[in-house]
């Protein structure tokens, strides 16, 4: 895909994707965690499960409408990308279908095979369509549309399993119930929103202060680390989070798995970066080698974040503490992002990710250990 689109058009695609990612966080609103937790605790009660999926779906519909209105009002502000306005809407479709994919439900009932099968089906549709329809750089406009179609396939399949095979149903929700659901998930929404301020805003600010070419260097590196590294850690989190809600005593063993997984992935990116660029990108993407190494190192700290944040603090109902940590660290990361990206462009964006994740890891580790020692002493 990178080879066909070229550096400049790939940079435009990365920018529109970064804008849409803000709305992914809004529509999800922390339900990936609250939904997983609620489903895990009520997995044997069909009526309770029907109520949970209904509350979350109604809330997501409301949030999606608000997000679309905000996007439509925002697009005219990006003069540099006005000619690509359709790409913004196609990217929003990707976010929409991905956000309505109920992976949190399957995680809660610990039937991960459904997520794997549906995601593989979606990616297969996307990959085949890319080879068929994307032939030249001007076709970049259709890349997010093809990705959205793949997401739609996965979303429809998931809800068919829930509603037809598992025989759950939607229960009409009152406005007060929707508001209550959104309010209860607000701490975890903020917990996921604040890291977006330095993760996603790095690409966004680079798109504003830099050039599409510089954004392409960073975007290619960030995407490959995301696809291999952080996605692997998220899969571990999805697998262990519902289990740890029931078996809290296994947190130490799980912690070792996360640490060594993050370490192995970080070393992999540092060593293999030149070969990744050589075989997956083009010679134009030379600067991406060191960007992969810098962002790849952050995977170790990302693993520590997920282990001590999601798998310990959230499991022990420390939602608000984790929210406050995310808030403080994310604002520090955002404060770093502006000068680093303004002066150092793509290099500054990569170091923003690394430094922010490093700080986050140190803080969540400190508080998790403090709570653990306090619990033992009591």
N, C-alpha and C positions, 0 to 999 in steps of 0.2 A: 504493500500500500504506500509506504513512504517513497519507494523508488518510482512509482507511477505518478504520484501527485507532485513530486518535486518539493524543494525546501520551502518556497514561499507559500504555496497553497496548503501545504501541510501545517504551516504556522497559523494560517487563517482558521483551519479546522480545529487546531488546538485551542485557539482563543474562544471560538464559539462554544466549544465543549466546556471550557473553564467557566464561562458565564452560566451555562445550563446546570453545572454542578451545584451552584448555590441553591437552585430550585430543587435539586434532588434532596438536599439536606432539609429543606423546608417541608416538602411533601412527605418524606420519611418520618420526620418529627420525633425521632427516637424510638419509633415503634418496632424497629428491628430488635431492640433489647427488651422493651416492656412487653411487646407481643410474645417474644420467645419465652420470657419468664412466666407470663400469665398462662400461656398454653402448656408449658412444662408442669405447672402446678395444678392444672385442670384437665390434663390429657384424657382422663377416663370419664369425663362428664360432657356428653354431646351438647346438652343445652348450654352449658357454660362456654364451650368452644364456639358455638354458633353466635352467642352474644359477643364474644371477644372479636371474632372476624368481622362482625357487623359494625361494631363501634370503630374499629380501626379503618375499615373501608370507607364508611361515611365521613370520617375525619379526613382521610386522604383526598376524597373528592372535593371537599371544601377547600383544603389547602392547595390542591391543583388548580382550581379556578382562580384563587387569589394569585398564585404564581404566574399563571398565564397573563393576567392583567398587568402585573408588574413587568414582565418580560416585554410586552407590547409597548409599554410606556418607556422602557429603557433602551431599546434597540436604536432609536434615532440619535441617541447621545454618542454613539460610536462612529464618528465621521469616517475614520480610517477603514471601517468594515461595512459601510452602508450598502455597497454593491452586493454583499453576501448575506442580506437580511433573511433569505429563505433558509440558509444554513442554521441560523439561530432557531427557527421554528422546527426544523427537522431534528436538531439536537435536543430540543425540548421534548419531542416525541420519544426519543431514546430514554430520557429521564422519566417521562410519564409511565411508560410500559415497564421499565425496570423498577420503579417505585411501587407499582401495583403488583409486582411479582411477590407472592407471599412466602418468601424463603423463611421468614421468622416463624411461620406456622410449622413447617417441616422440621426446623431446628428444634422447636418446642416438643414435638412428638418423637424426636430423635430418629427420623426416617430421612436421612440425608441423601439416600439414593435418588429420591425424587428430584432434589435440587440438581444433583450431578447429571442425571439423564436429561432434564429439561434445559439446563444450561448448555450442555453439549449439543443438543438439538438446535438451540438458538445460534450457537457459534458456527455450527455446520451450515445452517441456512445463510448466515452472514458471509462466511468464507466462500461458499459456492457463488453467491450473488456478486461478491467483489470481483472474482475472476471473470464473471460473465459480463458485467456492466461497466466496471471501471477500467477504461482503456487509455485515457489520456489525462493530463493535469486538470483540464477544465471540468472533468467529471467529479471533482472534489465535492461539489455541492450535493451529490447523491449519496456520499458515504454515510452520513448520519441517518439518512432515510432508510438505507439498507439495514443499518444496525437496528433501527426502530422496528422494522419488520421482523427481524430475528427475535427481538424482545417481546413483540406481540405474540409470536408463536409460543414462546415459553410461558408467558402470562396466561394465555387461554388454556394451555395444557395443565397448568398448576391449579387453576380454579375449577377445571373439569374434574380433577382428582378429588378436590375438597368437597365440591357440591354433589357430584354424581357418585363417585366410588365410596367416599366416606359418609355421604348422605347428611352432610351438615346443611344449614340453610341460613339465609339472611333474615335478620329480625329488624323490623323498622325501628329507627332510633329517633328519639325526641331531640330537639335542638339542645336542650339542657344536658342530655347525655353526651352529645358530641363535644360540647364545650368542656364538660367534666373530663372526658377522655383526653382531650388536647391539654388541659391544665395539668393532669396527672403525669403526662409525658414530658412536660416542659423542662424539668431538670436534665433529662437525658437528651432532649433536643438541643439544649444549650451546650451540653457536653460534646455533642457531635458537631454543633455549629462552630464553636470556637476554634477547634483545630483546622476547620475549613478556612479560617481567616489567614492562616499562614500556608496551608497546603495548597488550596485552590487559588488564593489571592496571589501567590507567587507567579503563576501562569498569567493571571489576569493583569497584574501590574506590569509584567514583562511585555504583554501585548500592548499596553498603553505607552510605556517608557521606551521600549525597544522596537525592534523591527520584526516582521513575520519570520525572517530567517533565523534570528536569535531565538525566537520563541520555538521554532522548529527544532533547533539543537536541544533546547531544554525539554520540550514536549516529548521528543523521541526517547530521550534518556529516562524521563519520568515515567513514561508509559511502559517501557520494558521492565523497569524495576517494579512498577505496580503490578504488571501482568504475572511476573514470576515471584517476586519477593513478598510484597505486602499482601497479595492475594493468598499466598500460601499461609501466611500468619493468620489471616482472616478465616481461612478454612479451619485451621486449628481452633480458633476461638469459637466458631460456629459449632464445632464438634464437642468441645469441652464445656462451654458455658452452661447449657441446659443440664449436663451431667453434674457439674459442680454445685448447681442449685440444690441438688438432692444429696450429693456426697461431698460435703465441704472439706472433709478430712484429707482428701487427695490433692489439695492445692499445691503442696510442696513437690510432689512427683510431677504434676503438670507443669509447674514452674520451671523445672529442669528441662523438660521437653521444649518449652518456649525459648529458653535462653540458648540452648545449643542449636535449635532450628534457626534462630536469628543470626547466630554467629556463623553458621555454615553458609547461609545465604549471603551474608555480608562479604565473606571471603570469596565466594563464588563470583560476585559482581566485580570485586577489585581485580581478580585474576583474569576473568574472561571478557572484560569490557572491550579490548581491541578486537577480539574475534566476533563479538556480538555486532559491533559496528560494521566490520568487514563483510559479514555474511547476511545481515538483516537490513542494513541501510546502504548508503552509497558513500563515495569518497568525500562528498560535500559535507557529510556529518562528522568529520574528524573531531571537532570540539566535544562531541557527545561522549567520547571515550572517558574523559575525566569527569564529565557530568554523571555518567553511570556509576563511576567509582564513588563519587561524593554522596549521591543519593542512595546508592546501594549500601553504603556503610550505615545509613540511617535505619535500615531494616532491623538491625540488631536492637536499636532503641525502640523501634516500633513494636517489636516482640515483647520487650520489657513493659511497655505501656499497656499492651493488651492483657498481659498476664496479671500485673498488679492493679491495673485499672478495672477492666471489665471482669476478669476472672476472680478478683479478690474483693475490691471495694464494692462493686455492684452486687456480687453474690452475697456480701454481708450487709446489703441495704444501705451503703454509704453513697447514695445517689447524689445528694446535695454536696457532699465533700468533693466528689469527683468533678461535679459541675464547677465548683469554685476553683479547683486546681486547673481545669481546662480554661476557665475564664482568664485567670492571671497569666498562665503560660502562653496562651494564644495571643493576648494583647502584647506581651513581650515579643513574641514571634512576629506579630504584625508591625510592631515598632521597628524591629530589625529589618523587615522586608523593604520598607520604603527607601531608606538610604542605601542598603546593599544592592537592590535592583536598579535604583536610579543611577548609581555610580558604576556598578560592576555587571549590570545586565544579567545574562544567563548564569554567570558564575555566582552572582549574588543570590539568585533565585534558588540555586542548588544548596548553597550554604545556609539559607534561611530554613530549608527543610531539615537539614542535618542538625543545626544548633537548636531548633525548636523541639525536635524529637528527643534530643539528648537531655535538654532541660526537663521536659515532661517526664522522661523515664526516671530521672533522679528524684523528682518530687513525688511521684506516685509510689516509688519504692520506699521512700522515707516514711510516708504516711501509712502504707500497708504494714511495714515492719513495726511502726509505733502502735498501731491497733492490735497487731498480733501479740506483741509483748504485753500490752495492757490487758488483753484477754487472758493470757496465761497467768499473769500475776493475780488476777481476780479469781 
